[in-house]
Amino acid sequence: MQNLKLPHERLKYIADYLHLTMKQVSEDTGIYYTTIAKYFSGGLLFKEKFAKKMQETYNISAEWLLTGEGLKFLQSTNLDEYNQQIDNALSKIENMQTDLFELKTNLLNIKNSLNNTK
């Protein structure tokens, strides 16, 4: 288990768990990326206002984020929502891979037919 004694360690843990980038947290919370980067590194200690924003945005317990006490998430049903979002993203990636394979096949066929006409 990761060391989660400090707020920024819990923040990084949650971001990893939910597959969030600092850029995404910045966009989702409306907080400058540079500030988010400082929160993630521990260079700037975040306050209750940020913890509440994370709670509103991702249903993470602000209390847990600040103190490490209590449950990480407010409602476990939201994990189902995140899992569904991840599944949707994976499905899109699979579709893109299929499309890229078809495009590659078509381009190779064109190349072969051009080379055969020489």
TIMI-2910 file (N, C-alpha, C, CB; in pm, 1 decimal, decimal comma, always signed):
<rs>
+----------+----------+----------+----------+----------+----------+----------+----------+----------+----------+----------+----------+------+
!      n_x !      n_y !      n_z !     ca_x !     ca_y !     ca_z !      c_x !      c_y !      c_z !     cb_x !     cb_y !     cb_z ! resn !
+----------+----------+----------+----------+----------+----------+----------+----------+----------+----------+----------+----------+------+
!    +85,2 !   -120,0 !     +0,0 !     +0,0 !     +0,0 !     +0,0 !    +88,0 !   +123,8 !     +0,0 !    -96,0 !     +1,2 !   +123,0 !  Met !
!    +46,8 !   +223,2 !    -74,5 !   +121,0 !   +347,0 !    -82,7 !   +118,0 !   +420,8 !    +50,8 !    +64,9 !   +435,0 !   -193,5 !  Gln !
!   +218,8 !   +505,9 !    +69,4 !   +220,9 !   +594,2 !   +184,5 !   +121,4 !   +707,1 !   +157,0 !   +365,7 !   +649,8 !   +212,0 !  Asn !
!    +17,7 !   +716,6 !   +238,9 !    -86,5 !   +817,6 !   +216,7 !   -101,7 !   +907,1 !   +338,3 !   -220,5 !   +750,8 !   +183,6 !  Leu !
!     +9,2 !   +940,5 !   +402,0 !     +2,8 !  +1022,8 !   +522,6 !    -24,7 !  +1169,3 !   +492,4 !   +131,6 !  +1010,7 !   +599,7 !  Lys !
!    +20,1 !  +1215,9 !   +376,9 !     +7,2 !  +1358,0 !   +343,5 !   -102,3 !  +1379,8 !   +239,0 !   +141,4 !  +1413,3 !   +291,9 !  Leu !
!   -166,2 !  +1496,7 !   +242,9 !   -275,4 !  +1523,4 !   +147,9 !   -234,9 !  +1506,4 !     +1,8 !   -327,2 !  +1663,2 !   +168,4 !  Pro !
!   -115,8 !  +1552,6 !    -35,4 !    -78,2 !  +1540,6 !   -177,0 !    -57,1 !  +1393,7 !   -215,7 !    +50,3 !  +1622,2 !   -205,9 !  His !
!    -19,2 !  +1309,6 !   -121,3 !     -6,7 !  +1166,5 !   -149,4 !   -144,4 !  +1104,3 !   -173,9 !    +64,6 !  +1094,6 !    -32,8 !  Glu !
!   -242,3 !  +1149,0 !    -97,2 !   -378,7 !  +1099,7 !   -118,9 !   -432,8 !  +1151,2 !   -251,9 !   -471,6 !  +1142,7 !     -3,0 !  Arg !
!   -400,5 !  +1274,6 !   -286,2 !   -443,5 !  +1331,3 !   -413,5 !   -386,4 !  +1250,5 !   -530,1 !   -400,4 !  +1478,8 !   -424,1 !  Leu !
!   -257,5 !  +1219,8 !   -525,4 !   -195,8 !  +1140,7 !   -631,2 !   -255,3 !  +1000,3 !   -636,7 !    -44,6 !  +1133,1 !   -610,5 !  Lys !
!   -281,9 !   +942,4 !   -520,9 !   -342,5 !   +809,8 !   -515,0 !   -478,2 !   +809,8 !   -585,8 !   -358,3 !   +764,1 !   -368,5 !  Tyr !
!   -560,7 !   +907,7 !   -554,0 !   -693,7 !   +917,1 !   -615,3 !   -682,3 !   +939,6 !   -765,1 !   -775,2 !  +1030,3 !   -551,1 !  Ile !
!   -591,3 !  +1027,2 !   -806,6 !   -573,6 !  +1053,1 !   -949,5 !   -532,1 !   +924,5 !  -1021,7 !   -467,9 !  +1164,5 !   -972,1 !  Ala !
!   -440,0 !   +850,3 !   -963,1 !   -398,7 !   +723,4 !  -1023,7 !   -515,4 !   +625,0 !  -1026,9 !   -279,8 !   +662,6 !   -946,3 !  Asp !
!   -587,6 !   +617,3 !   -918,3 !   -699,7 !   +523,8 !   -907,2 !   -807,1 !   +552,2 !  -1012,2 !   -760,6 !   +530,8 !   -767,0 !  Tyr !
!   -833,6 !   +681,5 !  -1034,1 !   -938,4 !   +721,4 !  -1129,1 !   -883,4 !   +749,3 !  -1269,0 !  -1010,4 !   +844,9 !  -1077,5 !  Leu !
!   -752,9 !   +726,7 !  -1287,4 !   -687,3 !   +749,9 !  -1416,1 !   -703,0 !   +895,2 !  -1461,6 !   -744,4 !   +655,3 !  -1522,4 !  His !
!   -678,2 !   +986,1 !  -1367,8 !   -688,9 !  +1129,0 !  -1396,3 !   -549,8 !  +1187,7 !  -1413,8 !   -765,5 !  +1202,6 !  -1283,5 !  Leu !
!   -534,6 !  +1274,8 !  -1510,7 !   -410,6 !  +1348,5 !  -1526,1 !   -424,4 !  +1482,3 !  -1453,3 !   -375,8 !  +1369,5 !  -1676,8 !  Thr !
!   -311,5 !  +1545,9 !  -1429,0 !   -317,0 !  +1678,7 !  -1366,6 !   -391,9 !  +1775,2 !  -1457,5 !   -174,2 !  +1732,1 !  -1336,8 !  Met !
!   -371,0 !  +1761,4 !  -1587,6 !   -440,9 !  +1848,0 !  -1683,8 !   -591,8 !  +1828,2 !  -1672,8 !   -393,6 !  +1818,7 !  -1828,5 !  Lys !
!   -633,9 !  +1702,9 !  -1662,6 !   -777,3 !  +1675,4 !  -1652,5 !   -834,3 !  +1731,3 !  -1522,6 !   -803,7 !  +1524,4 !  -1661,0 !  Gln !
!   -761,5 !  +1714,1 !  -1411,0 !   -807,7 !  +1770,0 !  -1283,3 !   -819,4 !  +1921,3 !  -1295,4 !   -711,1 !  +1731,9 !  -1167,4 !  Val !
!   -721,4 !  +1982,8 !  -1360,0 !   -724,7 !  +2127,8 !  -1379,9 !   -847,4 !  +2169,9 !  -1459,6 !   -597,7 !  +2174,7 !  -1450,9 !  Ser !
!   -871,9 !  +2100,3 !  -1569,2 !   -987,0 !  +2133,2 !  -1653,9 !  -1119,2 !  +2107,9 !  -1582,5 !   -982,0 !  +2052,5 !  -1783,1 !  Glu !
!  -1127,1 !  +1993,7 !  -1512,7 !  -1252,1 !  +1957,4 !  -1446,6 !  -1284,9 !  +2048,1 !  -1327,8 !  -1245,3 !  +1814,0 !  -1400,2 !  Asp !
!  -1182,0 !  +2097,1 !  -1259,0 !  -1205,6 !  +2180,1 !  -1140,5 !  -1199,2 !  +2329,1 !  -1169,8 !  -1105,6 !  +2146,4 !  -1033,7 !  Thr !
!  -1144,9 !  +2364,7 !  -1286,4 !  -1131,2 !  +2506,6 !  -1320,4 !  -1018,5 !  +2575,5 !  -1245,7 !  -1259,8 !  +2578,1 !  -1292,3 !  Gly !
!   -922,8 !  +2498,2 !  -1197,3 !   -808,5 !  +2552,6 !  -1123,8 !   -687,3 !  +2547,2 !  -1215,5 !   -782,3 !  +2473,5 !   -990,4 !  Ile !
!   -606,5 !  +2653,7 !  -1213,0 !   -489,7 !  +2660,3 !  -1299,4 !   -404,2 !  +2534,3 !  -1288,8 !   -406,5 !  +2782,6 !  -1265,2 !  Tyr !
!   -352,7 !  +2491,7 !  -1404,1 !   -268,4 !  +2372,5 !  -1408,6 !   -146,5 !  +2386,7 !  -1316,8 !   -223,0 !  +2345,4 !  -1552,4 !  Tyr !
!    -85,2 !  +2503,5 !  -1316,1 !    +35,1 !  +2522,5 !  -1232,3 !     +2,6 !  +2503,9 !  -1084,6 !    +95,6 !  +2662,8 !  -1255,0 !  Thr !
!   -113,7 !  +2547,0 !  -1043,6 !   -156,6 !  +2527,6 !   -904,3 !   -180,0 !  +2379,6 !   -877,2 !   -285,4 !  +2608,9 !   -874,2 !  Thr !
!   -246,9 !  +2312,0 !   -969,0 !   -271,3 !  +2168,4 !   -954,3 !   -138,7 !  +2093,9 !   -945,7 !   -356,0 !  +2114,5 !  -1072,2 !  Ile !
!    -43,7 !  +2129,7 !  -1030,6 !    +87,8 !  +2063,7 !  -1028,3 !   +155,3 !  +2082,1 !   -892,6 !   +178,4 !  +2119,4 !  -1140,4 !  Ala !
!   +140,7 !  +2199,1 !   -833,9 !   +198,2 !  +2223,9 !   -700,8 !   +126,1 !  +2141,3 !   -593,8 !   +190,3 !  +2374,4 !   -665,7 !  Lys !
!     -5,6 !  +2126,6 !   -608,0 !    -80,2 !  +2042,4 !   -515,0 !    -32,1 !  +1896,9 !   -524,4 !   -232,0 !  +2051,4 !   -543,9 !  Tyr !
!    -13,3 !  +1849,4 !   -647,1 !    +29,5 !  +1710,8 !   -667,5 !   +169,4 !  +1685,8 !   -613,3 !    +24,8 !  +1675,9 !   -815,2 !  Phe !
!   +256,7 !  +1783,4 !   -626,2 !   +395,2 !  +1764,3 !   -582,2 !   +412,1 !  +1785,6 !   -432,3 !   +486,9 !  +1858,7 !   -657,2 !  Ser !
!   +313,9 !  +1846,9 !   -369,8 !   +326,1 !  +1880,3 !   -228,6 !   +393,3 !  +2014,3 !   -207,7 !   +403,0 !  +1773,0 !   -156,1 !  Gly !
!   +424,3 !  +2083,4 !   -316,6 !   +487,3 !  +2215,3 !   -308,4 !   +392,7 !  +2323,0 !   -257,4 !   +540,2 !  +2255,2 !   -443,4 !  Gly !
!   +265,4 !  +2295,9 !   -265,9 !   +162,6 !  +2387,7 !   -216,5 !    +57,0 !  +2303,4 !   -147,5 !   +100,3 !  +2474,5 !   -332,6 !  Leu !
!    +31,5 !  +2332,5 !    -23,5 !    -68,1 !  +2258,0 !    +53,5 !   -206,7 !  +2308,4 !    +16,1 !    -43,4 !  +2272,3 !   +207,0 !  Leu !
!   -291,1 !  +2216,9 !    -29,6 !   -425,7 !  +2260,8 !    -65,7 !   -513,1 !  +2270,1 !    +58,1 !   -488,6 !  +2165,3 !   -168,3 !  Phe !
!   -613,1 !  +2352,7 !    +45,6 !   -703,3 !  +2381,9 !   +157,1 !   -838,9 !  +2316,0 !   +134,1 !   -720,1 !  +2534,3 !   +175,2 !  Lys !
!   -928,4 !  +2344,2 !   +225,6 !  -1061,6 !  +2284,9 !   +222,6 !  -1136,9 !  +2320,1 !    +94,2 !  -1141,5 !  +2330,4 !   +343,7 !  Glu !
!  -1115,3 !  +2439,8 !    +42,1 !  -1186,6 !  +2481,6 !    -79,1 !  -1155,2 !  +2387,4 !   -195,9 !  -1149,1 !  +2627,0 !   -116,4 !  Lys !
!  -1028,3 !  +2351,8 !   -212,7 !   -990,9 !  +2259,3 !   -319,2 !  -1046,2 !  +2119,5 !   -291,3 !   -837,9 !  +2254,2 !   -334,5 !  Phe !
!  -1035,7 !  +2075,2 !   -167,0 !  -1086,8 !  +1942,1 !   -130,0 !  -1236,9 !  +1934,2 !   -158,7 !  -1058,7 !  +1911,7 !    +20,7 !  Ala !
!  -1310,2 !  +2040,7 !   -130,2 !  -1455,2 !  +2043,2 !   -158,0 !  -1480,9 !  +2039,6 !   -308,4 !  -1521,0 !  +2169,3 !    -95,9 !  Lys !
!  -1394,9 !  +2108,2 !   -385,1 !  -1409,5 !  +2107,2 !   -530,4 !  -1387,0 !  +1966,2 !   -585,0 !  -1310,9 !  +2206,7 !   -595,6 !  Lys !
!  -1288,4 !  +1895,4 !   -529,5 !  -1263,9 !  +1757,2 !   -569,5 !  -1383,1 !  +1669,6 !   -530,9 !  -1134,1 !  +1703,8 !   -504,6 !  Met !
!  -1441,2 !  +1697,3 !   -415,9 !  -1558,2 !  +1621,9 !   -370,6 !  -1674,7 !  +1642,8 !   -466,4 !  -1598,2 !  +1663,9 !   -227,7 !  Gln !
!  -1698,4 !  +1768,0 !   -504,5 !  -1807,7 !  +1799,0 !   -597,2 !  -1784,2 !  +1736,3 !   -734,6 !  -1824,0 !  +1950,6 !   -611,2 !  Glu !
!  -1659,6 !  +1737,3 !   -777,6 !  -1627,0 !  +1692,6 !   -912,3 !  -1619,3 !  +1540,7 !   -924,3 !  -1496,5 !  +1753,2 !   -955,4 !  Thr !
!  -1555,8 !  +1477,0 !   -824,8 !  -1529,0 !  +1333,3 !   -835,9 !  -1591,5 !  +1248,7 !   -724,0 !  -1380,8 !  +1310,9 !   -837,1 !  Tyr !
!  -1669,9 !  +1311,1 !   -637,0 !  -1732,3 !  +1242,4 !   -522,7 !  -1630,1 !  +1176,5 !   -430,0 !  -1829,7 !  +1137,4 !   -572,8 !  Asn !
!  -1516,3 !  +1240,6 !   -419,1 !  -1412,5 !  +1198,2 !   -324,7 !  -1441,4 !  +1270,2 !   -193,9 !  -1266,1 !  +1230,1 !   -378,1 !  Ile !
!  -1426,9 !  +1202,9 !    -83,5 !  -1450,8 !  +1265,7 !    +45,6 !  -1347,0 !  +1374,7 !    +70,9 !  -1447,7 !  +1160,8 !   +158,5 !  Ser !
!  -1394,1 !  +1496,7 !    +88,6 !  -1303,6 !  +1608,3 !   +119,5 !  -1232,0 !  +1582,9 !   +251,4 !  -1381,3 !  +1742,2 !   +125,7 !  Ala !
!  -1304,2 !  +1524,4 !   +346,3 !  -1243,7 !  +1493,3 !   +476,5 !  -1127,7 !  +1395,4 !   +459,3 !  -1349,4 !  +1434,5 !   +573,4 !  Glu !
!  -1149,2 !  +1289,4 !   +381,5 !  -1043,3 !  +1191,6 !   +360,0 !   -924,7 !  +1254,0 !   +288,3 !  -1096,0 !  +1072,8 !   +280,4 !  Trp !
!   -953,4 !  +1335,7 !   +189,0 !   -847,3 !  +1399,9 !   +112,5 !   -760,4 !  +1488,6 !   +202,0 !   -907,0 !  +1482,6 !     -1,6 !  Leu !
!   -824,9 !  +1560,5 !   +294,0 !   -752,1 !  +1651,1 !   +382,9 !   -684,5 !  +1579,9 !   +500,0 !   -846,0 !  +1755,8 !   +435,9 !  Leu !
!   -753,2 !  +1481,6 !   +558,1 !   -705,7 !  +1423,0 !   +684,1 !   -666,4 !  +1276,0 !   +674,8 !   -811,1 !  +1437,9 !   +788,0 !  Thr !
!   -715,3 !  +1208,3 !   +573,7 !   -692,5 !  +1064,5 !   +563,2 !   -791,8 !   +983,3 !   +643,9 !   -553,4 !  +1031,4 !   +607,6 !  Gly !
!   -888,7 !  +1048,6 !   +704,4 !   -987,9 !   +979,9 !   +787,2 !  -1119,3 !   +963,3 !   +712,2 !  -1011,2 !  +1056,7 !   +917,8 !  Glu !
!  -1187,0 !   +854,5 !   +740,2 !  -1316,8 !   +829,6 !   +678,5 !  -1301,8 !   +755,9 !   +546,9 !  -1391,2 !   +960,2 !   +656,8 !  Gly !
!  -1410,9 !   +748,9 !   +474,4 !  -1414,6 !   +679,9 !   +345,8 !  -1357,2 !   +767,2 !   +236,3 !  -1557,3 !   +638,9 !   +310,8 !  Leu !
!  -1296,3 !   +704,7 !   +137,8 !  -1238,8 !   +779,8 !    +25,9 !  -1347,1 !   +840,9 !    -62,1 !  -1149,1 !   +689,3 !    -58,1 !  Lys !
!  -1451,6 !   +763,9 !    -86,4 !  -1556,5 !   +808,2 !   -177,7 !  -1686,9 !   +827,3 !   -101,2 !  -1575,4 !   +706,9 !   -293,0 !  Phe !
!  -1766,7 !   +922,8 !   -145,7 !  -1893,7 !   +950,1 !    -80,2 !  -1995,6 !   +841,3 !   -109,7 !  -1947,6 !  +1085,3 !   -123,7 !  Leu !
!  -1999,3 !   +795,9 !   -234,4 !  -2095,9 !   +693,5 !   -273,9 !  -2024,6 !   +591,4 !   -361,1 !  -2217,9 !   +756,0 !   -349,2 !  Gln !
!  -2037,7 !   +467,7 !   -326,8 !  -1971,3 !   +363,9 !   -405,1 !  -2031,9 !   +350,4 !   -544,4 !  -1978,9 !   +230,8 !   -332,5 !  Ser !
!  -2153,9 !   +396,5 !   -562,9 !  -2216,6 !   +385,2 !   -694,7 !  -2140,3 !   +467,2 !   -797,5 !  -2363,3 !   +430,5 !   -689,0 !  Thr !
!  -2070,4 !   +570,0 !   -753,3 !  -1994,9 !   +651,0 !   -848,4 !  -1877,7 !   +573,6 !   -907,6 !  -1944,7 !   +777,8 !   -781,1 !  Asn !
!  -1827,4 !   +474,7 !   -836,6 !  -1722,3 !   +390,3 !   -892,5 !  -1774,0 !   +316,4 !  -1014,1 !  -1670,4 !   +291,0 !   -788,0 !  Leu !
!  -1900,1 !   +275,7 !  -1009,5 !  -1960,5 !   +211,2 !  -1125,1 !  -1962,2 !   +305,8 !  -1244,9 !  -2102,7 !   +164,4 !  -1092,1 !  Asp !
!  -1990,5 !   +431,7 !  -1217,5 !  -1992,7 !   +532,2 !  -1324,1 !  -1853,1 !   +549,0 !  -1383,9 !  -2044,8 !   +667,7 !  -1270,4 !  Glu !
!  -1751,0 !   +557,8 !  -1298,3 !  -1614,2 !   +570,8 !  -1347,3 !  -1572,9 !   +446,5 !  -1425,1 !  -1517,6 !   +595,1 !  -1230,8 !  Tyr !
!  -1610,2 !   +329,4 !  -1375,2 !  -1577,8 !   +206,7 !  -1446,6 !  -1644,7 !   +204,9 !  -1583,6 !  -1620,4 !    +84,2 !  -1364,7 !  Asn !
!  -1767,0 !   +253,6 !  -1591,0 !  -1837,3 !   +260,7 !  -1718,9 !  -1766,3 !   +356,7 !  -1814,0 !  -1983,2 !   +304,8 !  -1697,8 !  Gln !
!  -1720,3 !   +470,3 !  -1762,0 !  -1646,5 !   +565,8 !  -1845,1 !  -1517,8 !   +503,5 !  -1898,1 !  -1614,4 !   +693,3 !  -1765,1 !  Gln !
!  -1449,2 !   +429,0 !  -1813,3 !  -1325,7 !   +362,9 !  -1855,6 !  -1357,1 !   +258,2 !  -1961,3 !  -1253,5 !   +298,2 !  -1735,0 !  Ile !
!  -1462,6 !   +179,8 !  -1938,9 !  -1502,1 !    +79,2 !  -2037,0 !  -1537,2 !   +144,0 !  -2170,7 !  -1621,0 !     -2,1 !  -1984,9 !  Asp !
!  -1606,6 !   +257,6 !  -2166,3 !  -1641,0 !   +329,1 !  -2289,8 !  -1515,5 !   +376,1 !  -2362,7 !  -1731,9 !   +449,3 !  -2258,7 !  Asn !
!  -1419,0 !   +428,4 !  -2287,2 !  -1294,0 !   +474,4 !  -2347,5 !  -1218,0 !   +358,0 !  -2410,2 !  -1206,4 !   +544,4 !  -2242,9 !  Ala !
!  -1213,3 !   +244,7 !  -2340,3 !  -1145,5 !   +126,9 !  -2394,7 !  -1214,0 !    +78,7 !  -2521,8 !  -1142,0 !    +14,1 !  -2290,8 !  Leu !
!  -1346,1 !    +84,2 !  -2524,0 !  -1420,6 !    +44,2 !  -2642,7 !  -1388,4 !   +136,3 !  -2760,5 !  -1571,5 !    +45,1 !  -2614,0 !  Ser !
!  -1379,5 !   +264,8 !  -2734,2 !  -1343,9 !   +360,1 !  -2840,0 !  -1204,1 !   +330,8 !  -2893,9 !  -1351,3 !   +505,1 !  -2787,2 !  Lys !
!  -1111,2 !   +297,2 !  -2804,6 !   -975,1 !   +264,5 !  -2847,4 !   -976,1 !   +140,4 !  -2936,6 !   -883,3 !   +242,0 !  -2724,8 !  Ile !
!  -1052,4 !    +39,7 !  -2896,8 !  -1062,4 !    -81,7 !  -2978,1 !  -1119,5 !    -51,0 !  -3115,9 !  -1149,3 !   -186,2 !  -2907,6 !  Glu !
!  -1221,2 !    +35,7 !  -3120,4 !  -1279,2 !    +74,4 !  -3249,1 !  -1178,2 !   +148,6 !  -3334,6 !  -1403,2 !   +160,9 !  -3228,1 !  Asn !
!  -1099,9 !   +236,4 !  -3271,9 !   -997,6 !   +310,0 !  -3346,3 !   -891,4 !   +215,5 !  -3399,5 !   -933,1 !   +417,2 !  -3257,9 !  Met !
!   -854,1 !   +115,3 !  -3319,4 !   -754,8 !    +17,7 !  -3365,0 !   -806,7 !    -58,8 !  -3486,0 !   -718,7 !    -80,2 !  -3251,8 !  Gln !
!   -933,9 !    -95,3 !  -3482,2 !   -994,9 !   -165,0 !  -3595,7 !   -993,6 !    -75,6 !  -3719,0 !  -1139,4 !   -208,2 !  -3562,3 !  Thr !
!  -1032,4 !    +51,1 !  -3701,0 !  -1032,7 !   +145,9 !  -3812,6 !   -891,9 !   +165,2 !  -3869,0 !  -1090,5 !   +280,9 !  -3767,6 !  Asp !
!   -792,6 !   +174,1 !  -3781,7 !   -654,3 !   +191,7 !  -3827,4 !   -605,8 !    +68,0 !  -3903,1 !   -561,3 !   +220,5 !  -3707,7 !  Leu !
!   -642,0 !    -50,7 !  -3855,9 !   -604,1 !   -172,5 !  -3926,0 !   -665,4 !   -176,1 !  -4065,9 !   -647,3 !   -295,7 !  -3845,7 !  Phe !
!   -793,4 !   -138,8 !  -4075,1 !   -860,4 !   -136,2 !  -4205,5 !   -794,7 !    -34,4 !  -4297,5 !  -1009,9 !   -103,9 !  -4189,2 !  Glu !
!   -759,1 !    +81,5 !  -4244,5 !   -692,9 !   +184,0 !  -4324,3 !   -556,9 !   +133,9 !  -4372,2 !   -676,9 !   +314,0 !  -4243,2 !  Leu !
!   -483,2 !    +70,8 !  -4283,6 !   -351,7 !    +15,7 !  -4320,3 !   -367,9 !    -87,9 !  -4431,3 !   -281,8 !    -48,0 !  -4196,5 !  Lys !
!   -465,6 !   -175,2 !  -4416,1 !   -489,6 !   -278,7 !  -4516,8 !   -524,0 !   -215,6 !  -4651,2 !   -602,8 !   -373,1 !  -4471,7 !  Thr !
!   -610,1 !   -115,2 !  -4649,6 !   -649,0 !    -47,3 !  -4774,0 !   -529,4 !    +21,7 !  -4839,2 !   -759,9 !    +55,3 !  -4746,6 !  Asn !
!   -447,0 !    +86,6 !  -4758,8 !   -329,9 !   +155,1 !  -4813,5 !   -229,8 !    +55,3 !  -4872,5 !   -262,1 !   +239,8 !  -4704,7 !  Leu !
!   -212,2 !    -57,6 !  -4805,5 !   -122,4 !   -160,5 !  -4858,7 !   -176,5 !   -217,4 !  -4989,6 !   -103,0 !   -273,5 !  -4755,9 !  Leu !
!   -307,4 !   -235,9 !  -4998,0 !   -368,3 !   -284,1 !  -5122,4 !   -347,7 !   -184,2 !  -5235,8 !   -518,2 !   -310,2 !  -5102,0 !  Asn !
!   -364,3 !    -57,4 !  -5205,0 !   -342,1 !    +47,3 !  -5307,8 !   -196,6 !    +46,1 !  -5351,6 !   -380,7 !   +188,9 !  -5253,6 !  Ile !
!   -107,6 !    +39,2 !  -5255,4 !    +36,5 !    +37,5 !  -5287,5 !    +68,5 !    -83,4 !  -5374,7 !   +122,7 !    +34,8 !  -5157,3 !  Lys !
!    +16,9 !   -200,4 !  -5337,8 !    +43,1 !   -320,1 !  -5416,3 !    -11,7 !   -309,1 !  -5559,0 !    -16,9 !   -441,0 !  -5347,2 !  Asn !
!   -132,0 !   -255,2 !  -5569,0 !   -188,9 !   -242,6 !  -5704,1 !   -113,0 !   -140,7 !  -5786,8 !   -336,5 !   -203,4 !  -5696,7 !  Ser !
!    -62,4 !    -34,3 !  -5724,7 !    +20,8 !    +62,9 !  -5797,1 !   +151,6 !     +0,7 !  -5840,4 !    +48,1 !   +185,9 !  -5710,5 !  Leu !
!   +211,3 !    -79,1 !  -5753,6 !   +338,4 !   -144,1 !  -5788,7 !   +319,4 !   -249,0 !  -5897,3 !   +401,3 !   -208,7 !  -5665,0 !  Asn !
!   +201,0 !   -310,7 !  -5902,8 !   +174,2 !   -412,1 !  -6004,6 !   +149,6 !   -350,9 !  -6142,2 !    +54,7 !   -495,7 !  -5963,9 !  Asn !
!   +118,1 !   -221,4 !  -6146,8 !    +90,2 !   -156,0 !  -6274,2 !   +216,6 !    -99,5 !  -6337,7 !    -11,7 !    -45,1 !  -6254,8 !  Thr !
!   +329,4 !   -105,9 !  -6266,1 !   +456,0 !    -53,7 !  -6319,1 !   +501,1 !   -128,2 !  -6441,0 !   +563,6 !    -59,7 !  -6214,6 !  Lys !
+----------+----------+----------+----------+----------+----------+----------+----------+----------+----------+----------+----------+------+
</rs>
